[in-house]
Amino acid sequence: VSGEPYDFEKLRAVADLLHGSLPGTLLDVGANIGTICIPAVARGLFRKAIAVEPEPFNHSLLAANIQLTGSG
């Protein structure tokens, strides 16, 4: 999809290499606001994600994004 972050395209390429074997859990350390983990689960690249974001403001935005997208 045009306009996706470059890192998400790298993740999609890895998922394509694992074709036929849906990885169970994505561990997103430094998840920021969820730009990788939320679409990765929403698009079926992973069954679920554990998102870790230590910065309090970004963590609150991550939590809000998870709620807004129904990913939680």
Predicted model as a PDB file, atoms N, CA, C, CB and O in Angstrom, pLDDT in the B-factor column:
MODEL        1                                                                  
ATOM      1  N   VAL A   1       0.848  -1.172   0.000  1.00 41.00           N  
ATOM      2  CA  VAL A   1       0.000   0.000   0.000  1.00 41.00           C  
ATOM      3  C   VAL A   1       0.893   1.234   0.000  1.00 41.00           C  
ATOM      4  CB  VAL A   1      -0.965  -0.001   1.220  1.00 41.00           C  
ATOM      5  O   VAL A   1       1.817   1.349   0.805  1.00 41.00           O  
ATOM      6  N   SER A   2       0.610   2.124  -0.887  1.00 44.00           N  
ATOM      7  CA  SER A   2       1.389   3.347  -0.992  1.00 44.00           C  
ATOM      8  C   SER A   2       1.267   4.169   0.278  1.00 44.00           C  
ATOM      9  CB  SER A   2       0.943   4.165  -2.198  1.00 44.00           C  
ATOM     10  O   SER A   2       0.196   4.247   0.880  1.00 44.00           O  
ATOM     11  N   GLY A   3       2.375   4.783   0.681  1.00 51.00           N  
ATOM     12  CA  GLY A   3       2.366   5.648   1.845  1.00 51.00           C  
ATOM     13  C   GLY A   3       2.653   4.952   3.157  1.00 51.00           C  
ATOM     14  O   GLY A   3       2.673   5.608   4.198  1.00 51.00           O  
ATOM     15  N   GLU A   4       2.875   3.642   3.149  1.00 58.00           N  
ATOM     16  CA  GLU A   4       3.190   2.944   4.391  1.00 58.00           C  
ATOM     17  C   GLU A   4       4.622   3.237   4.797  1.00 58.00           C  
ATOM     18  CB  GLU A   4       2.973   1.427   4.240  1.00 58.00           C  
ATOM     19  O   GLU A   4       5.479   3.464   3.943  1.00 58.00           O  
ATOM     20  N   PRO A   5       4.887   3.233   6.102  1.00 64.00           N  
ATOM     21  CA  PRO A   5       6.258   3.450   6.554  1.00 64.00           C  
ATOM     22  C   PRO A   5       7.194   2.383   5.995  1.00 64.00           C  
ATOM     23  CB  PRO A   5       6.321   3.456   8.083  1.00 64.00           C  
ATOM     24  O   PRO A   5       6.809   1.227   5.818  1.00 64.00           O  
ATOM     25  N   TYR A   6       8.426   2.792   5.722  1.00 66.00           N  
ATOM     26  CA  TYR A   6       9.423   1.888   5.155  1.00 66.00           C  
ATOM     27  C   TYR A   6       9.629   0.658   6.039  1.00 66.00           C  
ATOM     28  CB  TYR A   6      10.750   2.621   4.963  1.00 66.00           C  
ATOM     29  O   TYR A   6       9.761  -0.452   5.522  1.00 66.00           O  
ATOM     30  N   ASP A   7       9.658   0.833   7.355  1.00 79.00           N  
ATOM     31  CA  ASP A   7       9.865  -0.307   8.243  1.00 79.00           C  
ATOM     32  C   ASP A   7       8.731  -1.321   8.137  1.00 79.00           C  
ATOM     33  CB  ASP A   7      10.001   0.167   9.680  1.00 79.00           C  
ATOM     34  O   ASP A   7       8.959  -2.522   8.282  1.00 79.00           O  
ATOM     35  N   PHE A   8       7.513  -0.850   7.885  1.00 79.00           N  
ATOM     36  CA  PHE A   8       6.408  -1.789   7.722  1.00 79.00           C  
ATOM     37  C   PHE A   8       6.602  -2.618   6.463  1.00 79.00           C  
ATOM     38  CB  PHE A   8       5.066  -1.045   7.671  1.00 79.00           C  
ATOM     39  O   PHE A   8       6.267  -3.802   6.446  1.00 79.00           O  
ATOM     40  N   GLU A   9       7.133  -2.016   5.416  1.00 81.00           N  
ATOM     41  CA  GLU A   9       7.410  -2.767   4.181  1.00 81.00           C  
ATOM     42  C   GLU A   9       8.456  -3.849   4.430  1.00 81.00           C  
ATOM     43  CB  GLU A   9       7.889  -1.817   3.061  1.00 81.00           C  
ATOM     44  O   GLU A   9       8.357  -4.941   3.871  1.00 81.00           O  
ATOM     45  N   LYS A  10       9.452  -3.562   5.258  1.00 82.00           N  
ATOM     46  CA  LYS A  10      10.449  -4.587   5.607  1.00 82.00           C  
ATOM     47  C   LYS A  10       9.787  -5.719   6.385  1.00 82.00           C  
ATOM     48  CB  LYS A  10      11.607  -3.971   6.438  1.00 82.00           C  
ATOM     49  O   LYS A  10      10.085  -6.891   6.151  1.00 82.00           O  
ATOM     50  N   LEU A  11       8.906  -5.382   7.294  1.00 81.00           N  
ATOM     51  CA  LEU A  11       8.197  -6.401   8.066  1.00 81.00           C  
ATOM     52  C   LEU A  11       7.329  -7.248   7.146  1.00 81.00           C  
ATOM     53  CB  LEU A  11       7.336  -5.751   9.167  1.00 81.00           C  
ATOM     54  O   LEU A  11       7.269  -8.468   7.300  1.00 81.00           O  
ATOM     55  N   ARG A  12       6.660  -6.614   6.195  1.00 80.00           N  
ATOM     56  CA  ARG A  12       5.831  -7.352   5.243  1.00 80.00           C  
ATOM     57  C   ARG A  12       6.698  -8.321   4.423  1.00 80.00           C  
ATOM     58  CB  ARG A  12       5.078  -6.370   4.305  1.00 80.00           C  
ATOM     59  O   ARG A  12       6.266  -9.439   4.142  1.00 80.00           O  
ATOM     60  N   ALA A  13       7.896  -7.912   4.044  1.00 81.00           N  
ATOM     61  CA  ALA A  13       8.797  -8.777   3.278  1.00 81.00           C  
ATOM     62  C   ALA A  13       9.193 -10.003   4.097  1.00 81.00           C  
ATOM     63  CB  ALA A  13      10.055  -7.998   2.845  1.00 81.00           C  
ATOM     64  O   ALA A  13       9.258 -11.109   3.560  1.00 81.00           O  
ATOM     65  N   VAL A  14       9.455  -9.820   5.372  1.00 78.00           N  
ATOM     66  CA  VAL A  14       9.786 -10.955   6.237  1.00 78.00           C  
ATOM     67  C   VAL A  14       8.586 -11.887   6.368  1.00 78.00           C  
ATOM     68  CB  VAL A  14      10.240 -10.466   7.631  1.00 78.00           C  
ATOM     69  O   VAL A  14       8.732 -13.107   6.310  1.00 78.00           O  
ATOM     70  N   ALA A  15       7.409 -11.313   6.542  1.00 74.00           N  
ATOM     71  CA  ALA A  15       6.197 -12.133   6.645  1.00 74.00           C  
ATOM     72  C   ALA A  15       5.985 -12.930   5.357  1.00 74.00           C  
ATOM     73  CB  ALA A  15       4.959 -11.245   6.937  1.00 74.00           C  
ATOM     74  O   ALA A  15       5.556 -14.083   5.401  1.00 74.00           O  
ATOM     75  N   ASP A  16       6.285 -12.319   4.219  1.00 75.00           N  
ATOM     76  CA  ASP A  16       6.160 -13.030   2.943  1.00 75.00           C  
ATOM     77  C   ASP A  16       7.116 -14.214   2.876  1.00 75.00           C  
ATOM     78  CB  ASP A  16       6.425 -12.077   1.772  1.00 75.00           C  
ATOM     79  O   ASP A  16       6.781 -15.250   2.301  1.00 75.00           O  
ATOM     80  N   LEU A  17       8.311 -14.069   3.462  1.00 74.00           N  
ATOM     81  CA  LEU A  17       9.268 -15.176   3.495  1.00 74.00           C  
ATOM     82  C   LEU A  17       8.753 -16.344   4.330  1.00 74.00           C  
ATOM     83  CB  LEU A  17      10.607 -14.698   4.044  1.00 74.00           C  
ATOM     84  O   LEU A  17       9.112 -17.497   4.092  1.00 74.00           O  
ATOM     85  N   LEU A  18       7.913 -16.034   5.305  1.00 69.00           N  
ATOM     86  CA  LEU A  18       7.337 -17.057   6.176  1.00 69.00           C  
ATOM     87  C   LEU A  18       6.000 -17.554   5.650  1.00 69.00           C  
ATOM     88  CB  LEU A  18       7.166 -16.514   7.586  1.00 69.00           C  
ATOM     89  O   LEU A  18       5.223 -18.150   6.396  1.00 69.00           O  
ATOM     90  N   HIS A  19       5.728 -17.318   4.386  1.00 63.00           N  
ATOM     91  CA  HIS A  19       4.456 -17.676   3.760  1.00 63.00           C  
ATOM     92  C   HIS A  19       4.004 -19.076   4.182  1.00 63.00           C  
ATOM     93  CB  HIS A  19       4.577 -17.599   2.233  1.00 63.00           C  
ATOM     94  O   HIS A  19       4.776 -20.034   4.146  1.00 63.00           O  
ATOM     95  N   GLY A  20       2.748 -19.165   4.577  1.00 58.00           N  
ATOM     96  CA  GLY A  20       2.188 -20.444   4.985  1.00 58.00           C  
ATOM     97  C   GLY A  20       2.395 -20.737   6.455  1.00 58.00           C  
ATOM     98  O   GLY A  20       1.891 -21.735   6.968  1.00 58.00           O  
ATOM     99  N   SER A  21       3.133 -19.878   7.136  1.00 62.00           N  
ATOM    100  CA  SER A  21       3.392 -20.079   8.558  1.00 62.00           C  
ATOM    101  C   SER A  21       3.168 -18.757   9.276  1.00 62.00           C  
ATOM    102  CB  SER A  21       4.839 -20.615   8.804  1.00 62.00           C  
ATOM    103  O   SER A  21       4.115 -18.011   9.526  1.00 62.00           O  
ATOM    104  N   LEU A  22       1.918 -18.470   9.606  1.00 63.00           N  
ATOM    105  CA  LEU A  22       1.578 -17.214  10.249  1.00 63.00           C  
ATOM    106  C   LEU A  22       2.246 -17.137  11.617  1.00 63.00           C  
ATOM    107  CB  LEU A  22       0.050 -17.063  10.379  1.00 63.00           C  
ATOM    108  O   LEU A  22       1.940 -17.931  12.506  1.00 63.00           O  
ATOM    109  N   PRO A  23       3.162 -16.177  11.786  1.00 71.00           N  
ATOM    110  CA  PRO A  23       3.807 -16.030  13.091  1.00 71.00           C  
ATOM    111  C   PRO A  23       2.780 -15.688  14.161  1.00 71.00           C  
ATOM    112  CB  PRO A  23       4.896 -14.949  13.038  1.00 71.00           C  
ATOM    113  O   PRO A  23       1.806 -14.983  13.898  1.00 71.00           O  
ATOM    114  N   GLY A  24       3.004 -16.187  15.356  1.00 82.00           N  
ATOM    115  CA  GLY A  24       2.047 -15.987  16.425  1.00 82.00           C  
ATOM    116  C   GLY A  24       2.037 -14.594  17.003  1.00 82.00           C  
ATOM    117  O   GLY A  24       0.998 -13.934  17.003  1.00 82.00           O  
ATOM    118  N   THR A  25       3.178 -14.127  17.501  1.00 87.00           N  
ATOM    119  CA  THR A  25       3.210 -12.870  18.238  1.00 87.00           C  
ATOM    120  C   THR A  25       4.351 -11.990  17.762  1.00 87.00           C  
ATOM    121  CB  THR A  25       3.338 -13.131  19.732  1.00 87.00           C  
ATOM    122  O   THR A  25       5.488 -12.444  17.630  1.00 87.00           O  
ATOM    123  N   LEU A  26       4.041 -10.735  17.506  1.00 88.00           N  
ATOM    124  CA  LEU A  26       5.040  -9.719  17.191  1.00 88.00           C  
ATOM    125  C   LEU A  26       5.369  -8.990  18.482  1.00 88.00           C  
ATOM    126  CB  LEU A  26       4.531  -8.724  16.085  1.00 88.00           C  
ATOM    127  O   LEU A  26       4.465  -8.506  19.164  1.00 88.00           O  
ATOM    128  N   LEU A  27       6.640  -8.904  18.828  1.00 89.00           N  
ATOM    129  CA  LEU A  27       7.088  -8.135  19.982  1.00 89.00           C  
ATOM    130  C   LEU A  27       7.652  -6.825  19.451  1.00 89.00           C  
ATOM    131  CB  LEU A  27       8.157  -8.924  20.836  1.00 89.00           C  
ATOM    132  O   LEU A  27       8.719  -6.804  18.838  1.00 89.00           O  
ATOM    133  N   ASP A  28       6.939  -5.743  19.685  1.00 93.00           N  
ATOM    134  CA  ASP A  28       7.310  -4.418  19.188  1.00 93.00           C  
ATOM    135  C   ASP A  28       7.832  -3.589  20.355  1.00 93.00           C  
ATOM    136  CB  ASP A  28       6.099  -3.711  18.497  1.00 93.00           C  
ATOM    137  O   ASP A  28       7.061  -2.950  21.070  1.00 93.00           O  
ATOM    138  N   VAL A  29       9.161  -3.606  20.538  1.00 94.00           N  
ATOM    139  CA  VAL A  29       9.795  -2.867  21.630  1.00 94.00           C  
ATOM    140  C   VAL A  29      10.141  -1.475  21.102  1.00 94.00           C  
ATOM    141  CB  VAL A  29      11.080  -3.616  22.169  1.00 94.00           C  
ATOM    142  O   VAL A  29      10.839  -1.334  20.098  1.00 94.00           O  
ATOM    143  N   GLY A  30       9.649  -0.468  21.783  1.00 95.00           N  
ATOM    144  CA  GLY A  30       9.773   0.894  21.285  1.00 95.00           C  
ATOM    145  C   GLY A  30       8.689   1.142  20.250  1.00 95.00           C  
ATOM    146  O   GLY A  30       8.948   1.692  19.179  1.00 95.00           O  
ATOM    147  N   ALA A  31       7.483   0.733  20.580  1.00 95.00           N  
ATOM    148  CA  ALA A  31       6.359   0.736  19.640  1.00 95.00           C  
ATOM    149  C   ALA A  31       5.897   2.128  19.235  1.00 95.00           C  
ATOM    150  CB  ALA A  31       5.209  -0.002  20.236  1.00 95.00           C  
ATOM    151  O   ALA A  31       5.137   2.281  18.279  1.00 95.00           O  
ATOM    152  N   ASN A  32       6.359   3.152  19.970  1.00 95.00           N  
ATOM    153  CA  ASN A  32       5.950   4.518  19.686  1.00 95.00           C  
ATOM    154  C   ASN A  32       4.426   4.588  19.744  1.00 95.00           C  
ATOM    155  CB  ASN A  32       6.484   4.990  18.297  1.00 95.00           C  
ATOM    156  O   ASN A  32       3.858   4.322  20.803  1.00 95.00           O  
ATOM    157  N   ILE A  33       3.743   4.931  18.660  1.00 95.00           N  
ATOM    158  CA  ILE A  33       2.282   5.058  18.698  1.00 95.00           C  
ATOM    159  C   ILE A  33       1.582   3.904  17.988  1.00 95.00           C  
ATOM    160  CB  ILE A  33       1.857   6.375  18.068  1.00 95.00           C  
ATOM    161  O   ILE A  33       0.370   3.944  17.777  1.00 95.00           O  
ATOM    162  N   GLY A  34       2.353   2.863  17.617  1.00 94.00           N  
ATOM    163  CA  GLY A  34       1.743   1.670  17.044  1.00 94.00           C  
ATOM    164  C   GLY A  34       1.747   1.583  15.533  1.00 94.00           C  
ATOM    165  O   GLY A  34       0.969   0.814  14.968  1.00 94.00           O  
ATOM    166  N   THR A  35       2.593   2.342  14.861  1.00 91.00           N  
ATOM    167  CA  THR A  35       2.568   2.374  13.395  1.00 91.00           C  
ATOM    168  C   THR A  35       3.018   1.074  12.745  1.00 91.00           C  
ATOM    169  CB  THR A  35       3.433   3.488  12.903  1.00 91.00           C  
ATOM    170  O   THR A  35       2.767   0.864  11.559  1.00 91.00           O  
ATOM    171  N   ILE A  36       3.673   0.206  13.490  1.00 89.00           N  
ATOM    172  CA  ILE A  36       4.073  -1.101  12.956  1.00 89.00           C  
ATOM    173  C   ILE A  36       3.144  -2.192  13.485  1.00 89.00           C  
ATOM    174  CB  ILE A  36       5.546  -1.418  13.328  1.00 89.00           C  
ATOM    175  O   ILE A  36       2.576  -2.951  12.701  1.00 89.00           O  
ATOM    176  N   CYS A  37       2.986  -2.277  14.802  1.00 92.00           N  
ATOM    177  CA  CYS A  37       2.256  -3.407  15.381  1.00 92.00           C  
ATOM    178  C   CYS A  37       0.761  -3.410  15.049  1.00 92.00           C  
ATOM    179  CB  CYS A  37       2.432  -3.401  16.873  1.00 92.00           C  
ATOM    180  O   CYS A  37       0.188  -4.471  14.800  1.00 92.00           O  
ATOM    181  N   ILE A  38       0.129  -2.244  15.043  1.00 94.00           N  
ATOM    182  CA  ILE A  38      -1.313  -2.201  14.780  1.00 94.00           C  
ATOM    183  C   ILE A  38      -1.638  -2.679  13.367  1.00 94.00           C  
ATOM    184  CB  ILE A  38      -1.849  -0.779  14.985  1.00 94.00           C  
ATOM    185  O   ILE A  38      -2.481  -3.563  13.214  1.00 94.00           O  
ATOM    186  N   PRO A  39      -0.995  -2.127  12.314  1.00 91.00           N  
ATOM    187  CA  PRO A  39      -1.312  -2.632  10.975  1.00 91.00           C  
ATOM    188  C   PRO A  39      -0.830  -4.051  10.730  1.00 91.00           C  
ATOM    189  CB  PRO A  39      -0.717  -1.730   9.943  1.00 91.00           C  
ATOM    190  O   PRO A  39      -1.418  -4.766   9.919  1.00 91.00           O  
ATOM    191  N   ALA A  40       0.232  -4.478  11.417  1.00 89.00           N  
ATOM    192  CA  ALA A  40       0.718  -5.843  11.227  1.00 89.00           C  
ATOM    193  C   ALA A  40      -0.324  -6.864  11.670  1.00 89.00           C  
ATOM    194  CB  ALA A  40       2.024  -6.056  11.999  1.00 89.00           C  
ATOM    195  O   ALA A  40      -0.512  -7.890  11.017  1.00 89.00           O  
ATOM    196  N   VAL A  41      -0.991  -6.583  12.765  1.00 91.00           N  
ATOM    197  CA  VAL A  41      -2.049  -7.486  13.246  1.00 91.00           C  
ATOM    198  C   VAL A  41      -3.313  -7.300  12.406  1.00 91.00           C  
ATOM    199  CB  VAL A  41      -2.357  -7.228  14.754  1.00 91.00           C  
ATOM    200  O   VAL A  41      -3.963  -8.274  12.028  1.00 91.00           O  
ATOM    201  N   ALA A  42      -3.651  -6.059  12.122  1.00 90.00           N  
ATOM    202  CA  ALA A  42      -4.875  -5.781  11.353  1.00 90.00           C  
ATOM    203  C   ALA A  42      -4.839  -6.422   9.968  1.00 90.00           C  
ATOM    204  CB  ALA A  42      -5.078  -4.272  11.214  1.00 90.00           C  
ATOM    205  O   ALA A  42      -5.877  -6.825   9.442  1.00 90.00           O  
ATOM    206  N   ARG A  43      -3.657  -6.517   9.381  1.00 87.00           N  
ATOM    207  CA  ARG A  43      -3.525  -7.077   8.028  1.00 87.00           C  
ATOM    208  C   ARG A  43      -3.164  -8.554   8.027  1.00 87.00           C  
ATOM    209  CB  ARG A  43      -2.481  -6.312   7.255  1.00 87.00           C  
ATOM    210  O   ARG A  43      -2.889  -9.134   6.977  1.00 87.00           O  
ATOM    211  N   GLY A  44      -3.165  -9.159   9.213  1.00 85.00           N  
ATOM    212  CA  GLY A  44      -2.959 -10.595   9.286  1.00 85.00           C  
ATOM    213  C   GLY A  44      -1.530 -11.068   9.151  1.00 85.00           C  
ATOM    214  O   GLY A  44      -1.297 -12.245   8.878  1.00 85.00           O  
ATOM    215  N   LEU A  45      -0.552 -10.172   9.338  1.00 84.00           N  
ATOM    216  CA  LEU A  45       0.840 -10.616   9.295  1.00 84.00           C  
ATOM    217  C   LEU A  45       1.219 -11.364  10.568  1.00 84.00           C  
ATOM    218  CB  LEU A  45       1.775  -9.421   9.092  1.00 84.00           C  
ATOM    219  O   LEU A  45       2.094 -12.230  10.548  1.00 84.00           O  
ATOM    220  N   PHE A  46       0.558 -11.030  11.674  1.00 87.00           N  
ATOM    221  CA  PHE A  46       0.757 -11.680  12.967  1.00 87.00           C  
ATOM    222  C   PHE A  46      -0.598 -11.878  13.613  1.00 87.00           C  
ATOM    223  CB  PHE A  46       1.698 -10.847  13.888  1.00 87.00           C  
ATOM    224  O   PHE A  46      -1.535 -11.126  13.345  1.00 87.00           O  
ATOM    225  N   ARG A  47      -0.706 -12.895  14.471  1.00 88.00           N  
ATOM    226  CA  ARG A  47      -1.971 -13.138  15.174  1.00 88.00           C  
ATOM    227  C   ARG A  47      -2.226 -12.091  16.245  1.00 88.00           C  
ATOM    228  CB  ARG A  47      -1.971 -14.527  15.803  1.00 88.00           C  
ATOM    229  O   ARG A  47      -3.360 -11.659  16.452  1.00 88.00           O  
ATOM    230  N   LYS A  48      -1.134 -11.679  16.936  1.00 91.00           N  
ATOM    231  CA  LYS A  48      -1.260 -10.664  17.982  1.00 91.00           C  
ATOM    232  C   LYS A  48       0.084  -9.954  18.125  1.00 91.00           C  
ATOM    233  CB  LYS A  48      -1.711 -11.300  19.346  1.00 91.00           C  
ATOM    234  O   LYS A  48       1.086 -10.363  17.539  1.00 91.00           O  
ATOM    235  N   ALA A  49       0.081  -8.884  18.917  1.00 92.00           N  
ATOM    236  CA  ALA A  49       1.304  -8.124  19.157  1.00 92.00           C  
ATOM    237  C   ALA A  49       1.387  -7.744  20.627  1.00 92.00           C  
ATOM    238  CB  ALA A  49       1.356  -6.862  18.264  1.00 92.00           C  
ATOM    239  O   ALA A  49       0.376  -7.511  21.290  1.00 92.00           O  
ATOM    240  N   ILE A  50       2.609  -7.689  21.110  1.00 94.00           N  
ATOM    241  CA  ILE A  50       2.907  -7.116  22.414  1.00 94.00           C  
ATOM    242  C   ILE A  50       3.678  -5.840  22.114  1.00 94.00           C  
ATOM    243  CB  ILE A  50       3.729  -8.119  23.353  1.00 94.00           C  
ATOM    244  O   ILE A  50       4.783  -5.888  21.572  1.00 94.00           O  
ATOM    245  N   ALA A  51       3.097  -4.705  22.466  1.00 95.00           N  
ATOM    246  CA  ALA A  51       3.706  -3.409  22.182  1.00 95.00           C  
ATOM    247  C   ALA A  51       4.247  -2.814  23.475  1.00 95.00           C  
ATOM    248  CB  ALA A  51       2.685  -2.447  21.518  1.00 95.00           C  
ATOM    249  O   ALA A  51       3.519  -2.670  24.457  1.00 95.00           O  
ATOM    250  N   VAL A  52       5.520  -2.472  23.465  1.00 96.00           N  
ATOM    251  CA  VAL A  52       6.180  -1.888  24.628  1.00 96.00           C  
ATOM    252  C   VAL A  52       6.624  -0.473  24.265  1.00 96.00           C  
ATOM    253  CB  VAL A  52       7.397  -2.762  25.093  1.00 96.00           C  
ATOM    254  O   VAL A  52       7.395  -0.282  23.324  1.00 96.00           O  
ATOM    255  N   GLU A  53       6.141   0.507  25.005  1.00 97.00           N  
ATOM    256  CA  GLU A  53       6.538   1.902  24.784  1.00 97.00           C  
ATOM    257  C   GLU A  53       6.748   2.570  26.131  1.00 97.00           C  
ATOM    258  CB  GLU A  53       5.468   2.672  23.946  1.00 97.00           C  
ATOM    259  O   GLU A  53       5.782   2.818  26.852  1.00 97.00           O  
ATOM    260  N   PRO A  54       8.005   2.868  26.488  1.00 96.00           N  
ATOM    261  CA  PRO A  54       8.287   3.418  27.813  1.00 96.00           C  
ATOM    262  C   PRO A  54       8.000   4.912  27.974  1.00 96.00           C  
ATOM    263  CB  PRO A  54       9.705   3.172  28.141  1.00 96.00           C  
ATOM    264  O   PRO A  54       7.791   5.367  29.098  1.00 96.00           O  
ATOM    265  N   GLU A  55       7.982   5.673  26.907  1.00 97.00           N  
ATOM    266  CA  GLU A  55       7.767   7.116  27.016  1.00 97.00           C  
ATOM    267  C   GLU A  55       6.286   7.357  27.313  1.00 97.00           C  
ATOM    268  CB  GLU A  55       8.212   7.863  25.702  1.00 97.00           C  
ATOM    269  O   GLU A  55       5.427   6.952  26.530  1.00 97.00           O  
ATOM    270  N   PRO A  56       5.982   8.008  28.426  1.00 97.00           N  
ATOM    271  CA  PRO A  56       4.587   8.113  28.875  1.00 97.00           C  
ATOM    272  C   PRO A  56       3.605   8.717  27.865  1.00 97.00           C  
ATOM    273  CB  PRO A  56       4.546   8.924  30.108  1.00 97.00           C  
ATOM    274  O   PRO A  56       2.510   8.184  27.685  1.00 97.00           O  
ATOM    275  N   PHE A  57       3.972   9.806  27.211  1.00 97.00           N  
ATOM    276  CA  PHE A  57       3.034  10.421  26.263  1.00 97.00           C  
ATOM    277  C   PHE A  57       2.806   9.511  25.062  1.00 97.00           C  
ATOM    278  CB  PHE A  57       3.557  11.792  25.795  1.00 97.00           C  
ATOM    279  O   PHE A  57       1.665   9.320  24.640  1.00 97.00           O  
ATOM    280  N   ASN A  58       3.878   8.948  24.507  1.00 97.00           N  
ATOM    281  CA  ASN A  58       3.718   8.021  23.384  1.00 97.00           C  
ATOM    282  C   ASN A  58       2.925   6.786  23.800  1.00 97.00           C  
ATOM    283  CB  ASN A  58       5.089   7.603  22.835  1.00 97.00           C  
ATOM    284  O   ASN A  58       2.130   6.259  23.022  1.00 97.00           O  
ATOM    285  N   HIS A  59       3.144   6.327  25.037  1.00 97.00           N  
ATOM    286  CA  HIS A  59       2.388   5.175  25.537  1.00 97.00           C  
ATOM    287  C   HIS A  59       0.893   5.486  25.567  1.00 97.00           C  
ATOM    288  CB  HIS A  59       2.876   4.776  26.946  1.00 97.00           C  
ATOM    289  O   HIS A  59       0.075   4.640  25.206  1.00 97.00           O  
ATOM    290  N   SER A  60       0.536   6.695  25.995  1.00 97.00           N  
ATOM    291  CA  SER A  60      -0.891   7.044  26.030  1.00 97.00           C  
ATOM    292  C   SER A  60      -1.467   7.115  24.614  1.00 97.00           C  
ATOM    293  CB  SER A  60      -1.100   8.392  26.758  1.00 97.00           C  
ATOM    294  O   SER A  60      -2.614   6.728  24.393  1.00 97.00           O  
ATOM    295  N   LEU A  61      -0.678   7.607  23.656  1.00 97.00           N  
ATOM    296  CA  LEU A  61      -1.150   7.635  22.268  1.00 97.00           C  
ATOM    297  C   LEU A  61      -1.265   6.224  21.699  1.00 97.00           C  
ATOM    298  CB  LEU A  61      -0.205   8.478  21.398  1.00 97.00           C  
ATOM    299  O   LEU A  61      -2.202   5.925  20.959  1.00 97.00           O  
ATOM    300  N   LEU A  62      -0.320   5.363  22.042  1.00 96.00           N  
ATOM    301  CA  LEU A  62      -0.377   3.955  21.616  1.00 96.00           C  
ATOM    302  C   LEU A  62      -1.648   3.299  22.152  1.00 96.00           C  
ATOM    303  CB  LEU A  62       0.880   3.176  22.105  1.00 96.00           C  
ATOM    304  O   LEU A  62      -2.371   2.633  21.411  1.00 96.00           O  
ATOM    305  N   ALA A  63      -1.913   3.491  23.439  1.00 96.00           N  
ATOM    306  CA  ALA A  63      -3.124   2.907  24.042  1.00 96.00           C  
ATOM    307  C   ALA A  63      -4.380   3.433  23.358  1.00 96.00           C  
ATOM    308  CB  ALA A  63      -3.181   3.214  25.553  1.00 96.00           C  
ATOM    309  O   ALA A  63      -5.319   2.677  23.105  1.00 96.00           O  
ATOM    310  N   ALA A  64      -4.395   4.732  23.058  1.00 96.00           N  
ATOM    311  CA  ALA A  64      -5.555   5.309  22.378  1.00 96.00           C  
ATOM    312  C   ALA A  64      -5.713   4.736  20.972  1.00 96.00           C  
ATOM    313  CB  ALA A  64      -5.430   6.835  22.312  1.00 96.00           C  
ATOM    314  O   ALA A  64      -6.827   4.422  20.552  1.00 96.00           O  
ATOM    315  N   ASN A  65      -4.603   4.596  20.241  1.00 94.00           N  
ATOM    316  CA  ASN A  65      -4.659   4.028  18.895  1.00 94.00           C  
ATOM    317  C   ASN A  65      -5.161   2.600  18.921  1.00 94.00           C  
ATOM    318  CB  ASN A  65      -3.291   4.084  18.237  1.00 94.00           C  
ATOM    319  O   ASN A  65      -5.929   2.200  18.046  1.00 94.00           O  
ATOM    320  N   ILE A  66      -4.745   1.833  19.896  1.00 93.00           N  
ATOM    321  CA  ILE A  66      -5.203   0.443  20.007  1.00 93.00           C  
ATOM    322  C   ILE A  66      -6.722   0.434  20.232  1.00 93.00           C  
ATOM    323  CB  ILE A  66      -4.461  -0.303  21.176  1.00 93.00           C  
ATOM    324  O   ILE A  66      -7.436  -0.357  19.616  1.00 93.00           O  
ATOM    325  N   GLN A  67      -7.205   1.301  21.103  1.00 94.00           N  
ATOM    326  CA  GLN A  67      -8.649   1.362  21.366  1.00 94.00           C  
ATOM    327  C   GLN A  67      -9.416   1.856  20.138  1.00 94.00           C  
ATOM    328  CB  GLN A  67      -8.934   2.280  22.567  1.00 94.00           C  
ATOM    329  O   GLN A  67     -10.467   1.312  19.800  1.00 94.00           O  
ATOM    330  N   LEU A  68      -8.895   2.878  19.478  1.00 93.00           N  
ATOM    331  CA  LEU A  68      -9.582   3.443  18.316  1.00 93.00           C  
ATOM    332  C   LEU A  68      -9.671   2.476  17.137  1.00 93.00           C  
ATOM    333  CB  LEU A  68      -8.880   4.698  17.876  1.00 93.00           C  
ATOM    334  O   LEU A  68     -10.637   2.500  16.374  1.00 93.00           O  
ATOM    335  N   THR A  69      -8.662   1.631  16.998  1.00 88.00           N  
ATOM    336  CA  THR A  69      -8.642   0.689  15.869  1.00 88.00           C  
ATOM    337  C   THR A  69      -9.276  -0.652  16.221  1.00 88.00           C  
ATOM    338  CB  THR A  69      -7.213   0.465  15.401  1.00 88.00           C  
ATOM    339  O   THR A  69      -9.403  -1.529  15.367  1.00 88.00           O  
ATOM    340  N   GLY A  70      -9.674  -0.807  17.482  1.00 83.00           N  
ATOM    341  CA  GLY A  70     -10.263  -2.080  17.895  1.00 83.00           C  
ATOM    342  C   GLY A  70      -9.259  -3.203  17.961  1.00 83.00           C  
ATOM    343  O   GLY A  70      -9.629  -4.372  17.860  1.00 83.00           O  
ATOM    344  N   SER A  71      -7.981  -2.865  18.130  1.00 70.00           N  
ATOM    345  CA  SER A  71      -6.917  -3.864  18.125  1.00 70.00           C  
ATOM    346  C   SER A  71      -6.671  -4.456  19.495  1.00 70.00           C  
ATOM    347  CB  SER A  71      -5.647  -3.261  17.605  1.00 70.00           C  
ATOM    348  O   SER A  71      -5.899  -5.408  19.612  1.00 70.00           O  
ATOM    349  N   GLY A  72      -7.291  -3.935  20.529  1.00 68.00           N  
ATOM    350  CA  GLY A  72      -6.970  -4.351  21.880  1.00 68.00           C  
ATOM    351  C   GLY A  72      -7.798  -5.410  22.442  1.00 68.00           C  
ATOM    352  O   GLY A  72      -7.587  -5.818  23.584  1.00 68.00           O  
TER     353      GLY A  72                                                      
ENDMDL                                                                          
END                                                                             
